[in-house]
Amino acid sequence: MWSMRFYEALMCKAVPIVSSKEETYRTDAESRLDYKYFLNTDELKFDVSLVEHNYQLFLKHHTFDALPPVR
């Protein structure tokens, strides 16, 4: 169910809209990250704090800065 589009939306500083929670992660570890998203049945109310929250989580968990230094 997961798609790269979820992460593309995060990096574009948009709040993803999905059909189900299963579309928001690839692994069990990722499923525990607190990404904010809208289900396509939700009332959509944009909040810039959701965008920043998601963006910072993405940077922390999915970029090279998140990896330990190579020795």
PQR file with spaces between the fields and no chain letter, atoms N, CA, C, O and H, PARSE charges and radii, in Angstrom:
ATOM       1  N    MET     1       0.810   -1.190    0.000 -0.4000 1.5000
ATOM       2  CA   MET     1       0.000    0.000    0.000 -0.0000 2.0000
ATOM       3  C    MET     1       0.861    1.264    0.000  0.5500 1.7000
ATOM       4  O    MET     1       0.450    2.288   -0.545 -0.5500 1.4000
ATOM       5  N    TRP     2       2.045    1.202    0.604 -0.4000 1.5000
ATOM       6  CA   TRP     2       2.900    2.376    0.765 -0.0000 2.0000
ATOM       7  C    TRP     2       3.365    2.892   -0.591  0.5500 1.7000
ATOM       8  O    TRP     2       3.544    2.127   -1.539 -0.5500 1.4000
ATOM       9  H    TRP     2       2.378    0.369    1.046  0.4000 1.0000
ATOM      10  N    SER     3       3.556    4.202   -0.660 -0.4000 1.5000
ATOM      11  CA   SER     3       4.056    4.819   -1.888 -0.0000 2.0000
ATOM      12  C    SER     3       5.069    5.904   -1.539  0.5500 1.7000
ATOM      13  O    SER     3       4.948    6.574   -0.513 -0.5500 1.4000
ATOM      14  H    SER     3       3.411    4.823    0.110  0.4000 1.0000
ATOM      15  N    MET     4       6.055    6.069   -2.391 -0.4000 1.5000
ATOM      16  CA   MET     4       7.048    7.129   -2.209 -0.0000 2.0000
ATOM      17  C    MET     4       6.376    8.506   -2.186  0.5500 1.7000
ATOM      18  O    MET     4       6.931    9.454   -1.630 -0.5500 1.4000
ATOM      19  H    MET     4       6.153    5.525   -3.225  0.4000 1.0000
ATOM      20  N    ARG     5       5.194    8.622   -2.782 -0.4000 1.5000
ATOM      21  CA   ARG     5       4.491    9.910   -2.820 -0.0000 2.0000
ATOM      22  C    ARG     5       4.230   10.454   -1.422  0.5500 1.7000
ATOM      23  O    ARG     5       4.176   11.669   -1.232 -0.5500 1.4000
ATOM      24  H    ARG     5       4.743    7.852   -3.233  0.4000 1.0000
ATOM      25  N    PHE     6       4.067    9.563   -0.434 -0.4000 1.5000
ATOM      26  CA   PHE     6       3.863   10.023    0.948 -0.0000 2.0000
ATOM      27  C    PHE     6       5.062   10.864    1.385  0.5500 1.7000
ATOM      28  O    PHE     6       4.895   11.964    1.911 -0.5500 1.4000
ATOM      29  H    PHE     6       4.111    8.576   -0.588  0.4000 1.0000
ATOM      30  N    TYR     7       6.266   10.345    1.167 -0.4000 1.5000
ATOM      31  CA   TYR     7       7.470   11.068    1.575 -0.0000 2.0000
ATOM      32  C    TYR     7       7.741   12.274    0.683  0.5500 1.7000
ATOM      33  O    TYR     7       8.280   13.278    1.147 -0.5500 1.4000
ATOM      34  H    TYR     7       6.402    9.451    0.740  0.4000 1.0000
ATOM      35  N    GLU     8       7.379   12.187   -0.567 -0.4000 1.5000
ATOM      36  CA   GLU     8       7.512   13.355   -1.451 -0.0000 2.0000
ATOM      37  C    GLU     8       6.644   14.496   -0.945  0.5500 1.7000
ATOM      38  O    GLU     8       7.063   15.653   -0.974 -0.5500 1.4000
ATOM      39  H    GLU     8       6.941   11.371   -0.945  0.4000 1.0000
ATOM      40  N    ALA     9       5.450   14.186   -0.484 -0.4000 1.5000
ATOM      41  CA   ALA     9       4.575   15.228    0.068 -0.0000 2.0000
ATOM      42  C    ALA     9       5.211   15.855    1.304  0.5500 1.7000
ATOM      43  O    ALA     9       5.165   17.074    1.469 -0.5500 1.4000
ATOM      44  H    ALA     9       5.110   13.246   -0.460  0.4000 1.0000
ATOM      45  N    LEU    10       5.805   15.039    2.174 -0.4000 1.5000
ATOM      46  CA   LEU    10       6.467   15.574    3.370 -0.0000 2.0000
ATOM      47  C    LEU    10       7.587   16.531    2.996  0.5500 1.7000
ATOM      48  O    LEU    10       7.715   17.605    3.584 -0.5500 1.4000
ATOM      49  H    LEU    10       5.842   14.048    2.040  0.4000 1.0000
ATOM      50  N    MET    11       8.402   16.141    2.013 -0.4000 1.5000
ATOM      51  CA   MET    11       9.547   16.975    1.623 -0.0000 2.0000
ATOM      52  C    MET    11       9.120   18.234    0.875  0.5500 1.7000
ATOM      53  O    MET    11       9.875   19.204    0.814 -0.5500 1.4000
ATOM      54  H    MET    11       8.298   15.269    1.536  0.4000 1.0000
ATOM      55  N    CYS    12       7.921   18.227    0.310 -0.4000 1.5000
ATOM      56  CA   CYS    12       7.381   19.427   -0.352 -0.0000 2.0000
ATOM      57  C    CYS    12       6.659   20.323    0.644  0.5500 1.7000
ATOM      58  O    CYS    12       6.053   21.327    0.270 -0.5500 1.4000
ATOM      59  H    CYS    12       7.307   17.439    0.360  0.4000 1.0000
ATOM      60  N    LYS    13       6.732   19.946    1.913 -0.4000 1.5000
ATOM      61  CA   LYS    13       6.058   20.670    2.992 -0.0000 2.0000
ATOM      62  C    LYS    13       4.555   20.755    2.744  0.5500 1.7000
ATOM      63  O    LYS    13       3.939   21.818    2.816 -0.5500 1.4000
ATOM      64  H    LYS    13       7.225   19.131    2.216  0.4000 1.0000
ATOM      65  N    ALA    14       3.993   19.576    2.446 -0.4000 1.5000
ATOM      66  CA   ALA    14       2.551   19.422    2.317 -0.0000 2.0000
ATOM      67  C    ALA    14       2.113   18.345    3.304  0.5500 1.7000
ATOM      68  O    ALA    14       2.921   17.513    3.717 -0.5500 1.4000
ATOM      69  H    ALA    14       4.494   18.712    2.387  0.4000 1.0000
ATOM      70  N    VAL    15       0.861   18.357    3.677 -0.4000 1.5000
ATOM      71  CA   VAL    15       0.325   17.319    4.546 -0.0000 2.0000
ATOM      72  C    VAL    15      -0.285   16.244    3.643  0.5500 1.7000
ATOM      73  O    VAL    15      -1.216   16.529    2.891 -0.5500 1.4000
ATOM      74  H    VAL    15       0.205   19.033    3.342  0.4000 1.0000
ATOM      75  N    PRO    16       0.232   15.011    3.711 -0.5600 1.5000
ATOM      76  CA   PRO    16      -0.277   13.959    2.833  0.2800 2.0000
ATOM      77  C    PRO    16      -1.749   13.626    3.106  0.5500 1.7000
ATOM      78  O    PRO    16      -2.218   13.704    4.242 -0.5500 1.4000
ATOM      79  N    ILE    17      -2.448   13.261    2.061 -0.4000 1.5000
ATOM      80  CA   ILE    17      -3.825   12.770    2.164 -0.0000 2.0000
ATOM      81  C    ILE    17      -3.807   11.334    1.667  0.5500 1.7000
ATOM      82  O    ILE    17      -3.419   11.066    0.530 -0.5500 1.4000
ATOM      83  H    ILE    17      -2.067   13.198    1.139  0.4000 1.0000
ATOM      84  N    VAL    18      -4.234   10.404    2.535 -0.4000 1.5000
ATOM      85  CA   VAL    18      -4.162    8.977    2.217 -0.0000 2.0000
ATOM      86  C    VAL    18      -5.518    8.318    2.449  0.5500 1.7000
ATOM      87  O    VAL    18      -6.402    8.893    3.084 -0.5500 1.4000
ATOM      88  H    VAL    18      -4.550   10.622    3.458  0.4000 1.0000
ATOM      89  N    SER    19      -5.664    7.122    1.934 -0.4000 1.5000
ATOM      90  CA   SER    19      -6.902    6.360    2.126 -0.0000 2.0000
ATOM      91  C    SER    19      -6.886    5.553    3.416  0.5500 1.7000
ATOM      92  O    SER    19      -7.935    5.276    3.997 -0.5500 1.4000
ATOM      93  H    SER    19      -4.946    6.655    1.418  0.4000 1.0000
ATOM      94  N    SER    20      -5.672    5.170    3.867 -0.4000 1.5000
ATOM      95  CA   SER    20      -5.556    4.390    5.104 -0.0000 2.0000
ATOM      96  C    SER    20      -4.178    4.599    5.719  0.5500 1.7000
ATOM      97  O    SER    20      -3.241    5.016    5.038 -0.5500 1.4000
ATOM      98  H    SER    20      -4.820    5.395    3.395  0.4000 1.0000
ATOM      99  N    LYS    21      -4.061    4.307    7.007 -0.4000 1.5000
ATOM     100  CA   LYS    21      -2.788    4.465    7.722 -0.0000 2.0000
ATOM     101  C    LYS    21      -1.685    3.630    7.075  0.5500 1.7000
ATOM     102  O    LYS    21      -0.520    4.029    7.076 -0.5500 1.4000
ATOM     103  H    LYS    21      -4.822    3.968    7.560  0.4000 1.0000
ATOM     104  N    GLU    22      -2.047    2.485    6.528 -0.4000 1.5000
ATOM     105  CA   GLU    22      -1.045    1.595    5.919 -0.0000 2.0000
ATOM     106  C    GLU    22      -0.308    2.248    4.753  0.5500 1.7000
ATOM     107  O    GLU    22       0.741    1.755    4.340 -0.5500 1.4000
ATOM     108  H    GLU    22      -2.993    2.161    6.526  0.4000 1.0000
ATOM     109  N    GLU    23      -0.825    3.324    4.228 -0.4000 1.5000
ATOM     110  CA   GLU    23      -0.155    4.039    3.141 -0.0000 2.0000
ATOM     111  C    GLU    23       0.921    5.000    3.647  0.5500 1.7000
ATOM     112  O    GLU    23       1.548    5.697    2.849 -0.5500 1.4000
ATOM     113  H    GLU    23      -1.677    3.724    4.564  0.4000 1.0000
ATOM     114  N    THR    24       1.140    5.043    4.963 -0.4000 1.5000
ATOM     115  CA   THR    24       2.055    6.036    5.536 -0.0000 2.0000
ATOM     116  C    THR    24       3.390    5.460    5.998  0.5500 1.7000
ATOM     117  O    THR    24       4.204    6.192    6.561 -0.5500 1.4000
ATOM     118  H    THR    24       0.630    4.477    5.610  0.4000 1.0000
ATOM     119  N    TYR    25       3.634    4.180    5.779 -0.4000 1.5000
ATOM     120  CA   TYR    25       4.895    3.594    6.246 -0.0000 2.0000
ATOM     121  C    TYR    25       5.271    2.363    5.427  0.5500 1.7000
ATOM     122  O    TYR    25       4.439    1.748    4.760 -0.5500 1.4000
ATOM     123  H    TYR    25       2.972    3.585    5.322  0.4000 1.0000
ATOM     124  N    ARG    26       6.574    2.026    5.507 -0.4000 1.5000
ATOM     125  CA   ARG    26       7.088    0.835    4.831 -0.0000 2.0000
ATOM     126  C    ARG    26       7.377   -0.285    5.817  0.5500 1.7000
ATOM     127  O    ARG    26       7.229   -1.461    5.484 -0.5500 1.4000
ATOM     128  H    ARG    26       7.250    2.526    6.049  0.4000 1.0000
ATOM     129  N    THR    27       7.791    0.075    7.037 -0.4000 1.5000
ATOM     130  CA   THR    27       8.224   -0.913    8.025 -0.0000 2.0000
ATOM     131  C    THR    27       7.491   -0.688    9.350  0.5500 1.7000
ATOM     132  O    THR    27       6.851    0.345    9.547 -0.5500 1.4000
ATOM     133  H    THR    27       7.912    1.030    7.307  0.4000 1.0000
ATOM     134  N    ASP    28       7.592   -1.660   10.248 -0.4000 1.5000
ATOM     135  CA   ASP    28       6.995   -1.493   11.578 -0.0000 2.0000
ATOM     136  C    ASP    28       7.600   -0.296   12.304  0.5500 1.7000
ATOM     137  O    ASP    28       6.885    0.452   12.971 -0.5500 1.4000
ATOM     138  H    ASP    28       8.113   -2.498   10.087  0.4000 1.0000
ATOM     139  N    ALA    29       8.909   -0.113   12.179 -0.4000 1.5000
ATOM     140  CA   ALA    29       9.559    1.030   12.835 -0.0000 2.0000
ATOM     141  C    ALA    29       8.993    2.345   12.302  0.5500 1.7000
ATOM     142  O    ALA    29       8.723    3.260   13.080 -0.5500 1.4000
ATOM     143  H    ALA    29       9.489   -0.721   11.637  0.4000 1.0000
ATOM     144  N    GLU    30       8.814    2.447   11.002 -0.4000 1.5000
ATOM     145  CA   GLU    30       8.245    3.669   10.422 -0.0000 2.0000
ATOM     146  C    GLU    30       6.798    3.869   10.852  0.5500 1.7000
ATOM     147  O    GLU    30       6.344    5.008   10.967 -0.5500 1.4000
ATOM     148  H    GLU    30       9.033    1.703   10.370  0.4000 1.0000
ATOM     149  N    SER    31       6.072    2.795   11.090 -0.4000 1.5000
ATOM     150  CA   SER    31       4.663    2.928   11.496 -0.0000 2.0000
ATOM     151  C    SER    31       4.531    3.597   12.856  0.5500 1.7000
ATOM     152  O    SER    31       3.470    4.125   13.189 -0.5500 1.4000
ATOM     153  H    SER    31       6.440    1.870   10.997  0.4000 1.0000
ATOM     154  N    ARG    32       5.604    3.578   13.646 -0.4000 1.5000
ATOM     155  CA   ARG    32       5.573    4.195   14.975 -0.0000 2.0000
ATOM     156  C    ARG    32       5.987    5.663   14.955  0.5500 1.7000
ATOM     157  O    ARG    32       5.871    6.348   15.972 -0.5500 1.4000
ATOM     158  H    ARG    32       6.465    3.148   13.376  0.4000 1.0000
ATOM     159  N    LEU    33       6.470    6.158   13.810 -0.4000 1.5000
ATOM     160  CA   LEU    33       6.785    7.585   13.712 -0.0000 2.0000
ATOM     161  C    LEU    33       5.476    8.364   13.703  0.5500 1.7000
ATOM     162  O    LEU    33       4.465    7.898   13.179 -0.5500 1.4000
ATOM     163  H    LEU    33       6.565    5.601   12.984  0.4000 1.0000
ATOM     164  N    ASP    34       5.508    9.520   14.273 -0.4000 1.5000
ATOM     165  CA   ASP    34       4.275   10.292   14.486 -0.0000 2.0000
ATOM     166  C    ASP    34       4.002   11.262   13.340  0.5500 1.7000
ATOM     167  O    ASP    34       3.777   12.451   13.566 -0.5500 1.4000
ATOM     168  H    ASP    34       6.330    9.899   14.699  0.4000 1.0000
ATOM     169  N    TYR    35       4.024   10.747   12.098 -0.4000 1.5000
ATOM     170  CA   TYR    35       3.711   11.612   10.968 -0.0000 2.0000
ATOM     171  C    TYR    35       2.247   12.029   11.020  0.5500 1.7000
ATOM     172  O    TYR    35       1.371   11.242   11.379 -0.5500 1.4000
ATOM     173  H    TYR    35       4.207    9.781   11.914  0.4000 1.0000
ATOM     174  N    LYS    36       2.004   13.273   10.655 -0.4000 1.5000
ATOM     175  CA   LYS    36       0.645   13.808   10.589 -0.0000 2.0000
ATOM     176  C    LYS    36       0.175   13.733    9.144  0.5500 1.7000
ATOM     177  O    LYS    36       0.923   14.064    8.225 -0.5500 1.4000
ATOM     178  H    LYS    36       2.716   13.912   10.363  0.4000 1.0000
ATOM     179  N    TYR    37      -1.038   13.308    8.948 -0.4000 1.5000
ATOM     180  CA   TYR    37      -1.605   13.160    7.610 -0.0000 2.0000
ATOM     181  C    TYR    37      -3.115   13.266    7.729  0.5500 1.7000
ATOM     182  O    TYR    37      -3.667   13.236    8.829 -0.5500 1.4000
ATOM     183  H    TYR    37      -1.647   13.039    9.695  0.4000 1.0000
ATOM     184  N    PHE    38      -3.771   13.387    6.601 -0.4000 1.5000
ATOM     185  CA   PHE    38      -5.222   13.392    6.561 -0.0000 2.0000
ATOM     186  C    PHE    38      -5.690   12.121    5.869  0.5500 1.7000
ATOM     187  O    PHE    38      -5.114   11.696    4.867 -0.5500 1.4000
ATOM     188  H    PHE    38      -3.323   13.411    5.707  0.4000 1.0000
ATOM     189  N    LEU    39      -6.740   11.523    6.413 -0.4000 1.5000
ATOM     190  CA   LEU    39      -7.427   10.469    5.671 -0.0000 2.0000
ATOM     191  C    LEU    39      -8.342   11.165    4.681  0.5500 1.7000
ATOM     192  O    LEU    39      -8.837   12.259    4.954 -0.5500 1.4000
ATOM     193  H    LEU    39      -7.208   11.868    7.226  0.4000 1.0000
ATOM     194  N    ASN    40      -8.569   10.546    3.547 -0.4000 1.5000
ATOM     195  CA   ASN    40      -9.366   11.226    2.529 -0.0000 2.0000
ATOM     196  C    ASN    40     -10.815   11.440    2.957  0.5500 1.7000
ATOM     197  O    ASN    40     -11.590   12.053    2.223 -0.5500 1.4000
ATOM     198  H    ASN    40      -8.167    9.657    3.325  0.4000 1.0000
ATOM     199  N    THR    41     -11.189   10.943    4.134 -0.4000 1.5000
ATOM     200  CA   THR    41     -12.527   11.181    4.679 -0.0000 2.0000
ATOM     201  C    THR    41     -12.537   12.310    5.711  0.5500 1.7000
ATOM     202  O    THR    41     -13.607   12.718    6.164 -0.5500 1.4000
ATOM     203  H    THR    41     -10.559   10.445    4.730  0.4000 1.0000
ATOM     204  N    ASP    42     -11.362   12.821    6.088 -0.4000 1.5000
ATOM     205  CA   ASP    42     -11.254   13.878    7.094 -0.0000 2.0000
ATOM     206  C    ASP    42     -11.645   15.237    6.529  0.5500 1.7000
ATOM     207  O    ASP    42     -11.584   15.473    5.323 -0.5500 1.4000
ATOM     208  H    ASP    42     -10.493   12.491    5.719  0.4000 1.0000
ATOM     209  N    GLU    43     -12.047   16.123    7.435 -0.4000 1.5000
ATOM     210  CA   GLU    43     -12.184   17.520    7.060 -0.0000 2.0000
ATOM     211  C    GLU    43     -10.770   18.088    6.996  0.5500 1.7000
ATOM     212  O    GLU    43     -10.008   17.950    7.952 -0.5500 1.4000
ATOM     213  H    GLU    43     -12.096   15.931    8.415  0.4000 1.0000
ATOM     214  N    LEU    44     -10.416   18.717    5.898 -0.4000 1.5000
ATOM     215  CA   LEU    44      -9.053   19.197    5.702 -0.0000 2.0000
ATOM     216  C    LEU    44      -8.914   20.610    6.245  0.5500 1.7000
ATOM     217  O    LEU    44      -9.575   21.541    5.785 -0.5500 1.4000
ATOM     218  H    LEU    44     -11.035   18.829    5.121  0.4000 1.0000
ATOM     219  N    LYS    45      -8.037   20.748    7.237 -0.4000 1.5000
ATOM     220  CA   LYS    45      -7.736   22.064    7.799 -0.0000 2.0000
ATOM     221  C    LYS    45      -6.220   22.187    7.859  0.5500 1.7000
ATOM     222  O    LYS    45      -5.568   21.566    8.698 -0.5500 1.4000
ATOM     223  H    LYS    45      -7.500   19.992    7.610  0.4000 1.0000
ATOM     224  N    PHE    46      -5.674   22.986    6.971 -0.4000 1.5000
ATOM     225  CA   PHE    46      -4.223   23.148    6.909 -0.0000 2.0000
ATOM     226  C    PHE    46      -3.715   23.813    8.176  0.5500 1.7000
ATOM     227  O    PHE    46      -4.305   24.773    8.673 -0.5500 1.4000
ATOM     228  H    PHE    46      -6.204   23.491    6.289  0.4000 1.0000
ATOM     229  N    ASP    47      -2.624   23.292    8.685 -0.4000 1.5000
ATOM     230  CA   ASP    47      -1.972   23.841    9.872 -0.0000 2.0000
ATOM     231  C    ASP    47      -0.469   23.752    9.640  0.5500 1.7000
ATOM     232  O    ASP    47       0.076   22.657    9.501 -0.5500 1.4000
ATOM     233  H    ASP    47      -2.144   22.513    8.281  0.4000 1.0000
ATOM     234  N    VAL    48       0.186   24.877    9.597 -0.4000 1.5000
ATOM     235  CA   VAL    48       1.624   24.898    9.299 -0.0000 2.0000
ATOM     236  C    VAL    48       2.428   24.108   10.334  0.5500 1.7000
ATOM     237  O    VAL    48       3.506   23.610   10.006 -0.5500 1.4000
ATOM     238  H    VAL    48      -0.257   25.767    9.710  0.4000 1.0000
ATOM     239  N    SER    49       1.946   23.979   11.556 -0.4000 1.5000
ATOM     240  CA   SER    49       2.679   23.205   12.565 -0.0000 2.0000
ATOM     241  C    SER    49       2.735   21.717   12.181  0.5500 1.7000
ATOM     242  O    SER    49       3.703   21.035   12.516 -0.5500 1.4000
ATOM     243  H    SER    49       1.071   24.384   11.822  0.4000 1.0000
ATOM     244  N    LEU    50       1.713   21.210   11.483 -0.4000 1.5000
ATOM     245  CA   LEU    50       1.751   19.819   11.002 -0.0000 2.0000
ATOM     246  C    LEU    50       2.857   19.641    9.976  0.5500 1.7000
ATOM     247  O    LEU    50       3.569   18.636    9.976 -0.5500 1.4000
ATOM     248  H    LEU    50       0.926   21.764   11.211  0.4000 1.0000
ATOM     249  N    VAL    51       2.990   20.622    9.108 -0.4000 1.5000
ATOM     250  CA   VAL    51       4.006   20.596    8.056 -0.0000 2.0000
ATOM     251  C    VAL    51       5.405   20.573    8.676  0.5500 1.7000
ATOM     252  O    VAL    51       6.235   19.746    8.301 -0.5500 1.4000
ATOM     253  H    VAL    51       2.411   21.438    9.107  0.4000 1.0000
ATOM     254  N    GLU    52       5.663   21.462    9.608 -0.4000 1.5000
ATOM     255  CA   GLU    52       6.993   21.517   10.236 -0.0000 2.0000
ATOM     256  C    GLU    52       7.280   20.252   11.029  0.5500 1.7000
ATOM     257  O    GLU    52       8.399   19.740   11.002 -0.5500 1.4000
ATOM     258  H    GLU    52       4.988   22.134    9.914  0.4000 1.0000
ATOM     259  N    HIS    53       6.282   19.749   11.730 -0.4000 1.5000
ATOM     260  CA   HIS    53       6.437   18.506   12.489 -0.0000 2.0000
ATOM     261  C    HIS    53       6.874   17.370   11.555  0.5500 1.7000
ATOM     262  O    HIS    53       7.854   16.678   11.831 -0.5500 1.4000
ATOM     263  H    HIS    53       5.372   20.165   11.752  0.4000 1.0000
ATOM     264  N    ASN    54       6.147   17.185   10.457 -0.4000 1.5000
ATOM     265  CA   ASN    54       6.475   16.130    9.491 -0.0000 2.0000
ATOM     266  C    ASN    54       7.842   16.330    8.871  0.5500 1.7000
ATOM     267  O    ASN    54       8.609   15.378    8.728 -0.5500 1.4000
ATOM     268  H    ASN    54       5.351   17.747   10.232  0.4000 1.0000
ATOM     269  N    TYR    55       8.150   17.562    8.503 -0.4000 1.5000
ATOM     270  CA   TYR    55       9.427   17.855    7.842 -0.0000 2.0000
ATOM     271  C    TYR    55      10.601   17.526    8.767  0.5500 1.7000
ATOM     272  O    TYR    55      11.585   16.923    8.340 -0.5500 1.4000
ATOM     273  H    TYR    55       7.526   18.335    8.619  0.4000 1.0000
ATOM     274  N    GLN    56      10.490   17.922   10.017 -0.4000 1.5000
ATOM     275  CA   GLN    56      11.572   17.640   10.971 -0.0000 2.0000
ATOM     276  C    GLN    56      11.706   16.144   11.247  0.5500 1.7000
ATOM     277  O    GLN    56      12.822   15.638   11.368 -0.5500 1.4000
ATOM     278  H    GLN    56       9.691   18.412   10.364  0.4000 1.0000
ATOM     279  N    LEU    57      10.587   15.434   11.347 -0.4000 1.5000
ATOM     280  CA   LEU    57      10.647   13.977   11.511 -0.0000 2.0000
ATOM     281  C    LEU    57      11.331   13.317   10.315  0.5500 1.7000
ATOM     282  O    LEU    57      12.161   12.422   10.473 -0.5500 1.4000
ATOM     283  H    LEU    57       9.681   15.845   11.248  0.4000 1.0000
ATOM     284  N    PHE    58      10.969   13.771    9.127 -0.4000 1.5000
ATOM     285  CA   PHE    58      11.575   13.205    7.926 -0.0000 2.0000
ATOM     286  C    PHE    58      13.086   13.425    7.939  0.5500 1.7000
ATOM     287  O    PHE    58      13.852   12.492    7.698 -0.5500 1.4000
ATOM     288  H    PHE    58      10.295   14.498    8.999  0.4000 1.0000
ATOM     289  N    LEU    59      13.510   14.640    8.214 -0.4000 1.5000
ATOM     290  CA   LEU    59      14.949   14.929    8.258 -0.0000 2.0000
ATOM     291  C    LEU    59      15.654   14.066    9.294  0.5500 1.7000
ATOM     292  O    LEU    59      16.755   13.573    9.050 -0.5500 1.4000
ATOM     293  H    LEU    59      12.888   15.398    8.409  0.4000 1.0000
ATOM     294  N    LYS    60      15.029   13.885   10.439 -0.4000 1.5000
ATOM     295  CA   LYS    60      15.649   13.113   11.524 -0.0000 2.0000
ATOM     296  C    LYS    60      15.765   11.625   11.185  0.5500 1.7000
ATOM     297  O    LYS    60      16.766   10.991   11.517 -0.5500 1.4000
ATOM     298  H    LYS    60      14.135   14.286   10.637  0.4000 1.0000
ATOM     299  N    HIS    61      14.764   11.077   10.537 -0.4000 1.5000
ATOM     300  CA   HIS    61      14.711    9.613   10.358 -0.0000 2.0000
ATOM     301  C    HIS    61      15.012    9.114    8.952  0.5500 1.7000
ATOM     302  O    HIS    61      15.181    7.909    8.761 -0.5500 1.4000
ATOM     303  H    HIS    61      13.950   11.592   10.268  0.4000 1.0000
ATOM     304  N    HIS    62      15.085   10.003    7.955 -0.4000 1.5000
ATOM     305  CA   HIS    62      15.208    9.523    6.580 -0.0000 2.0000
ATOM     306  C    HIS    62      16.274   10.249    5.757  0.5500 1.7000
ATOM     307  O    HIS    62      16.240   10.200    4.527 -0.5500 1.4000
ATOM     308  H    HIS    62      14.948   10.982    8.109  0.4000 1.0000
ATOM     309  N    THR    63      17.199   10.906    6.407 -0.4000 1.5000
ATOM     310  CA   THR    63      18.278   11.550    5.660 -0.0000 2.0000
ATOM     311  C    THR    63      19.622   11.065    6.191  0.5500 1.7000
ATOM     312  O    THR    63      19.688   10.399    7.225 -0.5500 1.4000
ATOM     313  H    THR    63      17.227   10.945    7.406  0.4000 1.0000
ATOM     314  N    PHE    64      20.674   11.399    5.485 -0.4000 1.5000
ATOM     315  CA   PHE    64      22.002   10.952    5.898 -0.0000 2.0000
ATOM     316  C    PHE    64      22.394   11.482    7.262  0.5500 1.7000
ATOM     317  O    PHE    64      23.187   10.848    7.958 -0.5500 1.4000
ATOM     318  H    PHE    64      20.621   11.939    4.646  0.4000 1.0000
ATOM     319  N    ASP    65      21.862   12.626    7.665 -0.4000 1.5000
ATOM     320  CA   ASP    65      22.144   13.139    8.998 -0.0000 2.0000
ATOM     321  C    ASP    65      21.617   12.211   10.068  0.5500 1.7000
ATOM     322  O    ASP    65      22.080   12.256   11.208 -0.5500 1.4000
ATOM     323  H    ASP    65      21.218   13.141    7.100  0.4000 1.0000
ATOM     324  N    ALA    66      20.653   11.364    9.724 -0.4000 1.5000
ATOM     325  CA   ALA    66      20.079   10.422   10.692 -0.0000 2.0000
ATOM     326  C    ALA    66      20.970    9.203   10.885  0.5500 1.7000
ATOM     327  O    ALA    66      20.797    8.470   11.858 -0.5500 1.4000
ATOM     328  H    ALA    66      20.277   11.327    8.798  0.4000 1.0000
ATOM     329  N    LEU    67      21.913    8.970    9.988 -0.4000 1.5000
ATOM     330  CA   LEU    67      22.774    7.799   10.056 -0.0000 2.0000
ATOM     331  C    LEU    67      23.965    8.052   10.974  0.5500 1.7000
ATOM     332  O    LEU    67      24.468    9.173   11.042 -0.5500 1.4000
ATOM     333  H    LEU    67      22.054    9.566    9.198  0.4000 1.0000
ATOM     334  N    PRO    68      24.422    7.012   11.683 -0.5600 1.5000
ATOM     335  CA   PRO    68      25.632    7.172   12.496  0.2800 2.0000
ATOM     336  C    PRO    68      26.844    7.379   11.585  0.5500 1.7000
ATOM     337  O    PRO    68      26.846    6.921   10.443 -0.5500 1.4000
ATOM     338  N    PRO    69      27.873    8.065   12.086 -0.5600 1.5000
ATOM     339  CA   PRO    69      29.068    8.289   11.263  0.2800 2.0000
ATOM     340  C    PRO    69      29.736    6.985   10.846  0.5500 1.7000
ATOM     341  O    PRO    69      29.754    6.024   11.614 -0.5500 1.4000
ATOM     342  N    VAL    70      30.274    6.948    9.659 -0.4000 1.5000
ATOM     343  CA   VAL    70      31.005    5.784    9.170 -0.0000 2.0000
ATOM     344  C    VAL    70      32.427    5.858    9.687  0.5500 1.7000
ATOM     345  O    VAL    70      33.061    6.912    9.636 -0.5500 1.4000
ATOM     346  H    VAL    70      30.259    7.729    9.035  0.4000 1.0000
ATOM     347  N    ARG    71      32.927    4.736   10.186 -0.4000 1.5000
ATOM     348  CA   ARG    71      34.303    4.701   10.722 -0.0000 2.0000
ATOM     349  C    ARG    71      35.174    3.832    9.893  0.5500 1.7000
ATOM     350  O    ARG    71      36.359    3.683   10.191 -0.5500 1.4000
ATOM     351  H    ARG    71      32.411    3.880   10.228  0.4000 1.0000
